[in-house]
Amino acid sequence: GGVCSPCCAFNASRQYMKEDRGLGTDPTEARQEKCADFFSQIANSISQVACCCCCASWILQLCCASQSEDAEELSDATRNFSRALRSIAHTCYRGIWSTRMVAIGCMSAQMVHHEGSETRSLKSAPQSQTMERGGAINEEGMEMAKTMDRNVKGVVLK
């Protein structure tokens, strides 16, 4: 298992259902994919800049920081900038993952609804059923209620 397992499992089942039913790409699914692609490109670019800044910080630290306080301050500032960029990229990746999880939930509900509507159309019309409101209590129900009442009274709260 891992973070990608639900996404992989969903994508495989979604692809199978689409092929089985001869369906194309849903407009919502297409928008979600375009959005994920857009933000993943941004996150990848930010990650690359963060990596470059981290390397520059270490180079400044190793080569110049011992000779100058300004170089040491620049190295520290560059390292902090690199951390901030990694945090932004991480936030983008988490947003992509969260959006994908919501989309999976929506598309799963859509598939279940679609399956249910196919099944309902094949069955006969629904029959009316009445619900018991709990107004009448039989002997067994009264005995169970008394037993539960005795058990609750015997419990000592700490």
N, C-alpha and C positions, 0 to 999 in steps of 0.2 A: 504494500500500500504506500501511498505517499500523497502529496498534495495533488498531483496530476491524475491519480487513479480515477476519481469520480468523473473528471473531464474526459479521460480516455474511454471509460466505460460508456458514458453518455453518448459521446461522438460515435462510437461503434454501433450502439443500438439505434441511434437516430439515423445513421447512414443506412443500416439494414432496413429500417422501416420505410425510409424514403425510396430505396431501390425496390422493395417489395411492393409498394403501392404506386410506384411510378411518379412520385412527387418531385417537384423542383425545390429550390431553396426558398424558404419563407422570407418575406421582406424584412421582418423583424430580425431574423437570423442573419441576413445579409448586412443589415445596419450594425448589428452587434459585432460581427466579424470585422467590418471596416473600422469601427471605433477601436476595437482591440488592436488591430494592425497599426493604426495611427499612433495610439499611445505607447505601444511597444516600441515603435521606431523612436519616439521621443525618449523613452526610458533607456533604450540601448545607447542612444547618442549621449545622454547625460552620464550614463555609466562609463562610457569610454573617456569622456572629459574628466570624470572623477578619477579614473585610473591614471590618466596622464598627470593630473595635479598631484596625486599621491607619489608618483615616481619623481616628479620635479621637486617635491618637498624633501624626499629622501636624498636626492642628489645635492640639493642645497645644504642639507644637514651634514652630509658627509664631506663635501668639498669646501664649503664657504663658511659655515656657521661658527667654526672654531676661530676664524679670523675676524669676524665682524658681528656686532650685535644686531645690526640691521638685517643681515643675512639670516640670522637665527629667528628674528621676528617674522621675516618673510616666509621662512620655512614653516613656522608655526601657523601663520595665517593661511598658507597654501594647504597645509594638512587639514585645518578646520574647514576650509572651503571644499576640499575633497570629501570630507565627512558629510557636509551639508548636501552636496550633490548626490552622494550615495543614498542619503535619506530621501531626497526627492524622487530618485529613481525607484527606490523601494516602495514608496507611496504609490507611484504609478503602477508598479507591478501588482501591489495589493488591490488597487482599484480595478485593474483588469481582471484579476482573479475573482473579486467580489461580484463584478458585473457578470462574469461568466457563470458564477453560481446562481445568480438571480435568473439569468437567461435559461439555464438548465432547468430550474424549477418551473418557469413559465412554459417552456417548450414541453416539459414532461406532462404538465397539467393539460396542455393542449392535445398531446398525443392520447392521454387517457380519455379526455372528453371526446376526441374523434373516435376512438375505439368504442366508447360507450354509446355514442350516437349510432354507430353501425350496428351494434348489438341490439339496441332498443328498437331499431327499425325492423329487425327480424322477428322480434317477439310480438306476442299479442298485446292488446291494450292493457295498461296497468289496472289492477283491481283495487277497490277501496278497502282499506283495513282500518279497524278501530284500535285505539290505544287504551290500555287500562290506566286510569289516573291514580290508582292506589287508594281509592276510597274504602274498599272493603278489605279487611284483614282477616285471613283465615287463622285457624288454631296454630298451624306451623309457624306462621309469621309472627304471631303474638309470643310464642315460646322463644323464637330466635331473638326478638326484641328484648325480652326479659333477661336472656342469657347475656346479651351484649351489655345491658344496663348493669348487671352484676359485675361483669368483667371490668367495665370502666370505673365503677366505684372502688374496686379493689386495687386500682393502680395508684401508686404514691408518686407524686411529682417531687423531684429533687430540685 
